[in-house]
Amino acid sequence: MLNVDITKAGDCLPELVAQSIDGNRVVITRNGKPVVKLVALAGKKRKRKFGSAKGLIRISDDFDEPLEDFKDYM
């Protein structure tokens, strides 16, 4: 967590916003007391990891076989 006095926060606001977006907690203080917390509305998007669902999805062997209910239409 980063605590910054309000008098110094104005000079480095873009950097504080960037740190907030990166997931760091930024608190702006006045006379040593917290008055504002910067919170990112949308965090960094995580990249998808290939194979992360391995073993979670199972497809039956007859997945692509015609359904009994539709034999009349074939």
Secondary structure, DSSP 8 states (H G I E B T S, - for coil): -EEEEHHHHTTTHHHHHHHHHTT--EEEEETTEEEEEE--SS-------TTTTTTT----TTTTS--GGGGGG-
